[in-house]
């Protein structure tokens, strides 16, 4: 289930691009534009950090879910989906973090 939920959610987010903003939270975010989406990602990131700092796992999981959701909205708005990020993570898997960071610095 968990490996398919990102793709299912991405398909739903893509469909919301055509939805009436009055009928869908995501359609309303799309209608407000990239700045509104980015603001929401920033808010959710801050809430996730606070939840982590507080050390209670349940709020941390909920806030992380909110952050991931809004990040997926951001990606979809930019014409990307979770596969782009998953492919990048796969590319990096097994590569030293130090080596990967050094390789990025040369580009």
N, CA, C and O atoms as a MOPAC input file, in Angstrom:
PM7 MOZYME 1SCF
protein

 N      0.82100 1    -1.19300 1     0.00000 1
 C      0.00000 1     0.00000 1     0.00000 1
 C      0.86500 1     1.25800 1     0.00000 1
 O      0.64700 1     2.14900 1    -0.82000 1
 N      1.83400 1     1.34700 1     0.89500 1
 C      2.55700 1     2.60000 1     1.05400 1
 C      3.34800 1     3.00600 1    -0.17300 1
 O      3.53700 1     4.19800 1    -0.41700 1
 N      3.82400 1     2.02400 1    -0.96200 1
 C      4.59000 1     2.40700 1    -2.14900 1
 C      3.69600 1     2.92300 1    -3.27100 1
 O      4.16800 1     3.62700 1    -4.16300 1
 N      2.42400 1     2.58400 1    -3.23600 1
 C      1.50000 1     3.07300 1    -4.26600 1
 C      0.80100 1     4.36900 1    -3.86800 1
 O      0.29500 1     5.08400 1    -4.73300 1
 N      0.76500 1     4.67900 1    -2.59300 1
 C      0.00200 1     5.84500 1    -2.15300 1
 C      0.55400 1     7.13600 1    -2.74300 1
 O     -0.21700 1     8.04900 1    -3.03900 1
 N      1.86100 1     7.23400 1    -2.92100 1
 C      2.42100 1     8.44700 1    -3.52400 1
 C      1.94000 1     8.61800 1    -4.95600 1
 O      1.60300 1     9.72500 1    -5.37500 1
 N      1.90700 1     7.52600 1    -5.70400 1
 C      1.44200 1     7.60900 1    -7.09400 1
 C     -0.05400 1     7.89600 1    -7.16900 1
 O     -0.50100 1     8.66700 1    -8.01800 1
 N     -0.82100 1     7.27900 1    -6.28300 1
 C     -2.26400 1     7.54300 1    -6.25100 1
 C     -2.52900 1     8.99700 1    -5.87700 1
 O     -3.37200 1     9.65900 1    -6.48200 1
 N     -1.80800 1     9.48300 1    -4.88600 1
 C     -1.97000 1    10.87000 1    -4.47600 1
 C     -1.54800 1    11.81000 1    -5.59800 1
 O     -2.21400 1    12.81400 1    -5.85200 1
 N     -0.44200 1    11.48900 1    -6.27300 1
 C      0.01400 1    12.32100 1    -7.38900 1
 C     -1.03800 1    12.38600 1    -8.48900 1
 O     -1.25700 1    13.45000 1    -9.06800 1
 N     -1.68800 1    11.27700 1    -8.78300 1
 C     -2.74400 1    11.26200 1    -9.80500 1
 C     -3.91700 1    12.14000 1    -9.37200 1
 O     -4.48500 1    12.86500 1   -10.18900 1
 N     -4.27500 1    12.07900 1    -8.10900 1
 C     -5.36100 1    12.91700 1    -7.59800 1
 C     -4.98200 1    14.39400 1    -7.66600 1
 O     -5.79500 1    15.23300 1    -8.05400 1
 N     -3.74600 1    14.70400 1    -7.28800 1
 C     -3.29700 1    16.10300 1    -7.34400 1
 C     -3.29300 1    16.61400 1    -8.77700 1
 O     -3.63000 1    17.77000 1    -9.02800 1
 N     -2.91600 1    15.76300 1    -9.70400 1
 C     -2.93000 1    16.15200 1   -11.12200 1
 C     -4.36200 1    16.43000 1   -11.57500 1
 O     -4.60700 1    17.39800 1   -12.29500 1
 N     -5.29600 1    15.59900 1   -11.16500 1
 C     -6.70600 1    15.78300 1   -11.53500 1
 C     -7.26700 1    17.07600 1   -10.94500 1
 O     -8.12700 1    17.71500 1   -11.55100 1
 N     -6.79000 1    17.45400 1    -9.78600 1
 C     -7.28900 1    18.67100 1    -9.13000 1
 C     -6.90900 1    19.93700 1    -9.89800 1
 O     -7.49600 1    20.99500 1    -9.67500 1
 N     -5.94200 1    19.83800 1   -10.78900 1
 C     -5.57700 1    21.00500 1   -11.59800 1
 C     -6.76100 1    21.46800 1   -12.45300 1
 O     -6.85400 1    22.64200 1   -12.80800 1
 N     -7.65400 1    20.54600 1   -12.77500 1
 C     -8.80700 1    20.87900 1   -13.60500 1
 C    -10.06600 1    21.15300 1   -12.77600 1
 O    -11.11300 1    21.49600 1   -13.32600 1
 N     -9.96000 1    21.00200 1   -11.45900 1
 C    -11.13600 1    21.13300 1   -10.59700 1
 C    -11.45700 1    22.59500 1   -10.32100 1
 O    -10.60500 1    23.47600 1   -10.43300 1
 N    -12.69800 1    22.82000 1    -9.96100 1
 C    -13.16900 1    24.14600 1    -9.55400 1
 C    -12.53200 1    24.49400 1    -8.20300 1
 O    -12.63700 1    23.71500 1    -7.25600 1
 N    -11.88100 1    25.64000 1    -8.10700 1
 C    -11.25600 1    26.02800 1    -6.83900 1
 C    -12.21900 1    26.07200 1    -5.65400 1
 O    -11.79900 1    25.94400 1    -4.50400 1
 N    -13.50100 1    26.25300 1    -5.93300 1
 C    -14.48500 1    26.26200 1    -4.84200 1
 C    -14.82600 1    24.85300 1    -4.36600 1
 O    -15.48200 1    24.68800 1    -3.33800 1
 N    -14.38300 1    23.83500 1    -5.10900 1
 C    -14.74800 1    22.45900 1    -4.75900 1
 C    -13.59800 1    21.66100 1    -4.17200 1
 O    -13.79500 1    20.53700 1    -3.71200 1
 N    -12.38400 1    22.23500 1    -4.18100 1
 C    -11.21300 1    21.45900 1    -3.77800 1
 C    -10.16000 1    22.36100 1    -3.14900 1
 O     -9.81300 1    23.40900 1    -3.69400 1
 N     -9.66100 1    21.94000 1    -2.00200 1
 C     -8.58500 1    22.67200 1    -1.33600 1
 C     -7.36500 1    22.77900 1    -2.24500 1
 O     -6.76900 1    23.85000 1    -2.36500 1
 N     -6.99600 1    21.67800 1    -2.88000 1
 C     -5.81900 1    21.67100 1    -3.74500 1
 C     -6.04900 1    22.54500 1    -4.97300 1
 O     -5.15300 1    23.28600 1    -5.37600 1
 N     -7.22300 1    22.47100 1    -5.56700 1
 C     -7.53100 1    23.33000 1    -6.71800 1
 C     -7.43600 1    24.79700 1    -6.31700 1
 O     -6.97900 1    25.62900 1    -7.10100 1
 N     -7.86300 1    25.11400 1    -5.10300 1
 C     -7.77000 1    26.49000 1    -4.60900 1
 C     -6.30500 1    26.90400 1    -4.45700 1
 O     -5.94300 1    28.03200 1    -4.79300 1
 N     -5.45800 1    25.99700 1    -3.95200 1
 C     -4.02400 1    26.28900 1    -3.85300 1
 C     -3.42800 1    26.53100 1    -5.23200 1
 O     -2.68400 1    27.49200 1    -5.43100 1
 N     -3.75400 1    25.65900 1    -6.18800 1
 C     -3.24800 1    25.84700 1    -7.55800 1
 C     -3.67900 1    27.20900 1    -8.10600 1
 O     -2.88600 1    27.91000 1    -8.73500 1
 N     -4.92900 1    27.57500 1    -7.86400 1
 C     -5.45300 1    28.84400 1    -8.38800 1
 C     -4.72700 1    30.04200 1    -7.76900 1
 O     -4.56700 1    31.07300 1    -8.42200 1
 N     -4.29300 1    29.91100 1    -6.53000 1
 C     -3.57700 1    31.00800 1    -5.86700 1
 C     -2.15400 1    31.14700 1    -6.38500 1
 O     -1.54900 1    32.21200 1    -6.25700 1
 N     -1.61300 1    30.08300 1    -6.96700 1
 C     -0.30100 1    30.16000 1    -7.59000 1
 C      0.84200 1    29.64500 1    -6.73000 1
 O      0.66600 1    29.24100 1    -5.58100 1
 N      2.00600 1    29.67700 1    -7.33400 1
 C      3.20200 1    29.09500 1    -6.72700 1
 C      3.54800 1    29.73300 1    -5.38500 1
 O      3.89800 1    29.01900 1    -4.44500 1
 N      3.46100 1    31.04100 1    -5.27000 1
 C      3.83100 1    31.67900 1    -4.00200 1
 C      2.98100 1    31.16900 1    -2.83900 1
 O      3.50400 1    30.94900 1    -1.74600 1
 N      1.69200 1    30.98200 1    -3.05800 1
 C      0.80700 1    30.47000 1    -2.00300 1
 C      1.17400 1    29.03100 1    -1.64400 1
 O      1.15100 1    28.64800 1    -0.47500 1
 N      1.51000 1    28.24900 1    -2.65500 1
 C      1.90900 1    26.85900 1    -2.40900 1
 C      3.20800 1    26.82800 1    -1.61700 1
 O      3.33400 1    26.06900 1    -0.65600 1
 N      4.16700 1    27.64200 1    -2.01300 1
 C      5.45100 1    27.68200 1    -1.31100 1
 C      5.28700 1    28.15800 1     0.13000 1
 O      5.95100 1    27.65200 1     1.03400 1
 N      4.41400 1    29.12000 1     0.33900 1
 C      4.14300 1    29.59300 1     1.70000 1
 C      3.61100 1    28.45300 1     2.55200 1
 O      3.99900 1    28.29600 1     3.70900 1
 N      2.71800 1    27.65700 1     1.96900 1
 C      2.14100 1    26.53400 1     2.70900 1
 C      3.21200 1    25.48100 1     3.01400 1
 O      3.23400 1    24.92300 1     4.11100 1
 N      4.09200 1    25.20800 1     2.06000 1
 C      5.18600 1    24.25800 1     2.30800 1
 C      6.06100 1    24.77400 1     3.45500 1
 O      6.44600 1    24.00500 1     4.33500 1
 N      6.36900 1    26.05400 1     3.44500 1
 C      7.16800 1    26.64100 1     4.51400 1
 C      6.49400 1    26.53800 1     5.87100 1
 O      7.13900 1    26.20900 1     6.86700 1
 N      5.19800 1    26.81900 1     5.91300 1
 C      4.44300 1    26.70600 1     7.17200 1
 C      4.47800 1    25.27400 1     7.68900 1
 O      4.70000 1    25.03500 1     8.87600 1
 N      4.25600 1    24.32800 1     6.78300 1
 C      4.24000 1    22.91800 1     7.19800 1
 C      5.62200 1    22.45900 1     7.63700 1
 O      5.74300 1    21.64500 1     8.55200 1
 N      6.67100 1    22.97600 1     6.98900 1
 C      8.03900 1    22.62700 1     7.39700 1
 C      8.30500 1    23.13200 1     8.81900 1
 O      8.87900 1    22.41200 1     9.63700 1
 N      7.89200 1    24.35600 1     9.10800 1
 C      8.08900 1    24.91100 1    10.44700 1
 C      7.30900 1    24.10100 1    11.49200 1
 O      7.82300 1    23.82000 1    12.57400 1
 N      6.07700 1    23.73400 1    11.16200 1
 C      5.27100 1    22.94100 1    12.10000 1
 C      5.89200 1    21.56300 1    12.32700 1
 O      5.83400 1    21.02300 1    13.43200 1
 N      6.48400 1    21.00300 1    11.27800 1
 C      7.14800 1    19.70500 1    11.41000 1
 C      8.36000 1    19.82500 1    12.33500 1
 O      8.58700 1    18.96100 1    13.18300 1
 N      9.12600 1    20.88500 1    12.17100 1
 C     10.28800 1    21.09800 1    13.03300 1
 C      9.87700 1    21.25600 1    14.50000 1
 O     10.52000 1    20.70600 1    15.39500 1
 N      8.81500 1    22.00300 1    14.73400 1
 C      8.33900 1    22.18200 1    16.11100 1
 C      7.85300 1    20.86200 1    16.69900 1
 O      8.10100 1    20.56800 1    17.86900 1
 N      7.16600 1    20.07600 1    15.89300 1
 C      6.69100 1    18.77700 1    16.37200 1
 C      7.86900 1    17.86500 1    16.70600 1
 O      7.83000 1    17.14400 1    17.70400 1
 N      8.90400 1    17.89000 1    15.89000 1
 C     10.09500 1    17.07900 1    16.15600 1
 C     10.76400 1    17.54200 1    17.44600 1
 O     11.19800 1    16.72200 1    18.25500 1
 N     10.84400 1    18.84100 1    17.63100 1
 C     11.47200 1    19.40800 1    18.82600 1
 C     10.71800 1    19.00100 1    20.08300 1
 O     11.32700 1    18.78500 1    21.13100 1
 N      9.39600 1    18.89500 1    19.98500 1
 C      8.57500 1    18.53500 1    21.14400 1
 C      8.68800 1    17.05700 1    21.50000 1
 O      8.37000 1    16.66100 1    22.62200 1
 N      9.14100 1    16.23800 1    20.54800 1
 C      9.41500 1    14.83700 1    20.84200 1
 C      8.22500 1    13.91000 1    20.92000 1
 O      8.38700 1    12.75300 1    21.30600 1
 N      7.03800 1    14.36400 1    20.57000 1
 C      5.85900 1    13.50100 1    20.59500 1
 C      5.66800 1    12.90200 1    19.20100 1
 O      5.45700 1    13.64900 1    18.24500 1
 N      5.73600 1    11.58000 1    19.06000 1
 C      5.71900 1    10.98200 1    17.72200 1
 C      4.43100 1    11.21700 1    16.91700 1
 O      4.49900 1    11.39300 1    15.70000 1
 N      3.27500 1    11.22400 1    17.56300 1
 C      2.02700 1    11.36700 1    16.80000 1
 C      1.92500 1    12.70800 1    16.07800 1
 O      1.64800 1    12.72200 1    14.87900 1
 N      2.13600 1    13.83100 1    16.75600 1
 C      2.11800 1    15.10700 1    16.02100 1
 C      3.21100 1    15.17900 1    14.95900 1
 O      3.00400 1    15.76500 1    13.89700 1
 N      4.35700 1    14.59700 1    15.23400 1
 C      5.43900 1    14.60900 1    14.25200 1
 C      5.03100 1    13.88600 1    12.98300 1
 O      5.29600 1    14.37000 1    11.88300 1
 N      4.39500 1    12.74400 1    13.11800 1
 C      3.93100 1    11.99500 1    11.93600 1
 C      2.87200 1    12.79200 1    11.19400 1
 O      2.91500 1    12.87600 1     9.96700 1
 N      1.92400 1    13.37800 1    11.90900 1
 C      0.86700 1    14.16900 1    11.25700 1
 C      1.44500 1    15.36900 1    10.52100 1
 O      1.06400 1    15.64200 1     9.38300 1
 N      2.35800 1    16.08300 1    11.15800 1
 C      2.94700 1    17.26000 1    10.52200 1
 C      3.82500 1    16.87200 1     9.33600 1
 O      3.86500 1    17.58000 1     8.33000 1
 N      4.52300 1    15.75600 1     9.45500 1
 C      5.32900 1    15.28600 1     8.32600 1
 C      4.43100 1    14.90600 1     7.16200 1
 O      4.77000 1    15.17400 1     6.01000 1
 N      3.29300 1    14.28700 1     7.44200 1
 C      2.33500 1    13.96600 1     6.37800 1
 C      1.85000 1    15.24100 1     5.69800 1
 O      1.73900 1    15.29000 1     4.47300 1
 N      1.56100 1    16.27100 1     6.48800 1
 C      1.14900 1    17.56100 1     5.90900 1
 C      2.26100 1    18.13900 1     5.03000 1
 O      1.99900 1    18.64100 1     3.93700 1
 N      3.49300 1    18.06500 1     5.51300 1
 C      4.62500 1    18.58800 1     4.75100 1
 C      4.79700 1    17.82300 1     3.44900 1
 O      4.95800 1    18.43000 1     2.39000 1
 N      4.76500 1    16.51300 1     3.51600 1
 C      4.90500 1    15.70500 1     2.29400 1
 C      3.77800 1    16.01900 1     1.32000 1
 O      4.01500 1    16.17200 1     0.12200 1
 N      2.54800 1    16.11700 1     1.83100 1
 C      1.39700 1    16.41000 1     0.97500 1
 C      1.60700 1    17.72800 1     0.22900 1
 O      1.46000 1    17.79300 1    -0.99100 1
 N      1.95000 1    18.76200 1     0.97000 1
 C      2.10000 1    20.07100 1     0.33400 1
 C      3.32400 1    20.11600 1    -0.58300 1
 O      3.33800 1    20.85900 1    -1.56400 1
 N      4.34100 1    19.33000 1    -0.26900 1
 C      5.48300 1    19.22000 1    -1.16600 1
 C      5.07000 1    18.54700 1    -2.46800 1
 O      5.54200 1    18.92800 1    -3.53900 1
 N      4.19800 1    17.55500 1    -2.38600 1
 C      3.68400 1    16.91700 1    -3.60200 1
 C      2.85000 1    17.89600 1    -4.42800 1
 O      2.89400 1    17.86700 1    -5.65800 1
 N      2.09200 1    18.75800 1    -3.75600 1
 C      1.34200 1    19.79600 1    -4.47400 1
 C      2.32200 1    20.71600 1    -5.20200 1
 O      2.10600 1    21.06900 1    -6.36200 1
 N      3.39500 1    21.10100 1    -4.51900 1
 C      4.41200 1    21.96000 1    -5.13000 1
 C      5.02700 1    21.29000 1    -6.35500 1
 O      5.16600 1    21.91200 1    -7.40800 1
 N      5.39200 1    20.02500 1    -6.21200 1
 C      5.97400 1    19.29900 1    -7.34500 1
 C      4.99100 1    19.23700 1    -8.51000 1
 O      5.36500 1    19.48500 1    -9.65600 1
 N      3.73900 1    18.90600 1    -8.21700 1
 C      2.72600 1    18.79900 1    -9.27200 1
 C      2.53600 1    20.13600 1    -9.97800 1
 O      2.39000 1    20.18500 1   -11.19900 1
 N      2.53900 1    21.20900 1    -9.21300 1
 C      2.39600 1    22.53900 1    -9.80400 1
 C      3.53500 1    22.81700 1   -10.78600 1
 O      3.35800 1    23.54100 1   -11.76700 1
 N      4.70100 1    22.23700 1   -10.51300 1
 C      5.88000 1    22.42600 1   -11.36000 1
 C      5.98800 1    21.35200 1   -12.44600 1
 O      6.99500 1    21.27200 1   -13.14900 1
 N      4.94400 1    20.52700 1   -12.57900 1
 C      4.94700 1    19.49500 1   -13.61200 1
 C      5.75100 1    18.26100 1   -13.24200 1
 O      6.13800 1    17.48500 1   -14.11600 1
 N      6.00100 1    18.07800 1   -11.96700 1
 C      6.76400 1    16.93200 1   -11.48900 1
 C      5.90200 1    16.08100 1   -10.57100 1
 O      4.83300 1    16.50200 1   -10.12700 1
 N      6.38100 1    14.88900 1   -10.29800 1
 C      5.67600 1    14.01100 1    -9.38600 1
 C      6.64800 1    13.30100 1    -8.47500 1
 O      7.85400 1    13.54200 1    -8.53400 1
 N      6.13300 1    12.43100 1    -7.63800 1
 C      7.00000 1    11.74300 1    -6.68500 1
 C      8.05500 1    10.86800 1    -7.34800 1
 O      9.11800 1    10.64600 1    -6.76800 1
 N      7.78700 1    10.37000 1    -8.54100 1
 C      8.77900 1     9.52500 1    -9.20800 1
 C     10.08100 1    10.27400 1    -9.47500 1
 O     11.15600 1     9.67700 1    -9.42600 1
 N      9.99800 1    11.56400 1    -9.75400 1
 C     11.21600 1    12.34600 1    -9.98500 1
 C     12.09900 1    12.34300 1    -8.74000 1
 O     13.31800 1    12.20200 1    -8.83500 1
 N     11.47900 1    12.49800 1    -7.58200 1
 C     12.23000 1    12.51200 1    -6.32800 1
 C     12.68600 1    11.09900 1    -5.97600 1
 O     13.82200 1    10.90100 1    -5.54400 1
 N     11.81300 1    10.12800 1    -6.15800 1
 C     12.18800 1     8.74200 1    -5.85900 1
 C     13.34200 1     8.28400 1    -6.74900 1
 O     14.23500 1     7.57200 1    -6.29000 1
 N     13.32800 1     8.68100 1    -7.99700 1
 C     14.43500 1     8.33600 1    -8.90300 1
 C     15.74100 1     8.97300 1    -8.44800 1
 O     16.80300 1     8.35500 1    -8.53200 1
 N     15.65900 1    10.20800 1    -7.96700 1
 C     16.86600 1    10.87300 1    -7.46300 1
 C     17.38200 1    10.17800 1    -6.21000 1
 O     18.58900 1    10.00000 1    -6.04500 1
 N     16.47200 1     9.78900 1    -5.33100 1
 C     16.90000 1     9.05100 1    -4.13700 1
 C     17.52500 1     7.71300 1    -4.51800 1
 O     18.52500 1     7.30000 1    -3.93100 1
 N     16.93700 1     7.04100 1    -5.49700 1
 C     17.50000 1     5.77200 1    -5.97800 1
 C     18.89200 1     5.99100 1    -6.55300 1
 O     19.79800 1     5.19100 1    -6.32000 1
 N     19.06200 1     7.07000 1    -7.30000 1
 C     20.36800 1     7.37300 1    -7.88200 1
 C     21.41900 1     7.56700 1    -6.78600 1
 O     22.57000 1     7.15700 1    -6.94100 1
 N     21.02200 1     8.18300 1    -5.70200 1
 C     21.94900 1     8.46900 1    -4.61300 1
 C     22.19000 1     7.27500 1    -3.69100 1
 O     23.18000 1     7.24500 1    -2.96000 1
 N     21.29800 1     6.30300 1    -3.72200 1
 C     21.37500 1     5.18000 1    -2.79100 1
 C     22.69400 1     4.43900 1    -2.96600 1
 O     23.07900 1     4.08900 1    -4.08200 1
 N     23.37000 1     4.20800 1    -1.86900 1
 C     24.63500 1     3.49200 1    -1.91900 1
 C     25.82600 1     4.37500 1    -2.21300 1
 O     26.96000 1     3.89800 1    -2.26200 1
 N     25.57600 1     5.67700 1    -2.41200 1
 C     26.65800 1     6.62700 1    -2.66100 1
 C     26.91600 1     7.36200 1    -1.35100 1
 O     25.98300 1     7.79500 1    -0.67400 1
 N     28.16800 1     7.49500 1    -1.01000 1
 C     28.51700 1     8.24000 1     0.19300 1
 C     27.90800 1     9.63500 1     0.12500 1
 O     27.96000 1    10.28900 1    -0.91600 1
 N     27.34100 1    10.08000 1     1.21300 1
 C     26.78000 1    11.42400 1     1.26500 1
 C     27.81700 1    12.48500 1     0.98800 1
 O     27.52100 1    13.49500 1     0.35000 1
 N     29.01900 1    12.27000 1     1.45500 1
 C     30.09600 1    13.22600 1     1.20400 1
 C     30.46400 1    13.24900 1    -0.27900 1
 O     30.68400 1    14.31900 1    -0.84800 1
 N     30.53200 1    12.07100 1    -0.90500 1
 C     30.86500 1    12.00300 1    -2.32700 1
 C     29.74500 1    12.62600 1    -3.16400 1
 O     30.01000 1    13.34700 1    -4.12600 1
 N     28.50500 1    12.34700 1    -2.79400 1
 C     27.36500 1    12.89400 1    -3.55400 1
 C     27.35500 1    14.41100 1    -3.45800 1
 O     27.12800 1    15.09100 1    -4.45900 1
 N     27.59400 1    14.94700 1    -2.27800 1
 C     27.61900 1    16.40100 1    -2.09700 1
 C     28.76900 1    17.02600 1    -2.88500 1
 O     28.60100 1    18.08400 1    -3.49200 1
 N     29.91800 1    16.39000 1    -2.87800 1
 C     31.07100 1    16.89000 1    -3.63400 1
 C     30.78100 1    16.88900 1    -5.12800 1
 O     31.18700 1    17.81200 1    -5.83400 1
 N     30.08600 1    15.87300 1    -5.61900 1
 C     29.73600 1    15.79300 1    -7.03700 1
 C     28.78800 1    16.92000 1    -7.42400 1
 O     28.89300 1    17.46400 1    -8.52300 1
 N     27.87400 1    17.27400 1    -6.54400 1
 C     26.94800 1    18.37600 1    -6.82300 1
 C     27.68400 1    19.69900 1    -6.88400 1
 O     27.31500 1    20.57500 1    -7.66600 1
 N     28.71000 1    19.85700 1    -6.07800 1
 C     29.45900 1    21.12000 1    -6.03200 1
 C     30.21700 1    21.38100 1    -7.32700 1
 O     30.51200 1    22.53000 1    -7.65600 1
 N     30.53400 1    20.31700 1    -8.06500 1
 C     31.28500 1    20.49000 1    -9.31700 1
 C     30.38800 1    20.79400 1   -10.49000 1
 O     30.88600 1    21.12400 1   -11.56600 1
 N     29.08900 1    20.69700 1   -10.32400 1
 C     28.16200 1    20.95200 1   -11.44100 1
 C     27.79900 1    22.38000 1   -11.50500 1
 O     27.03000 1    22.78400 1   -12.37700 1

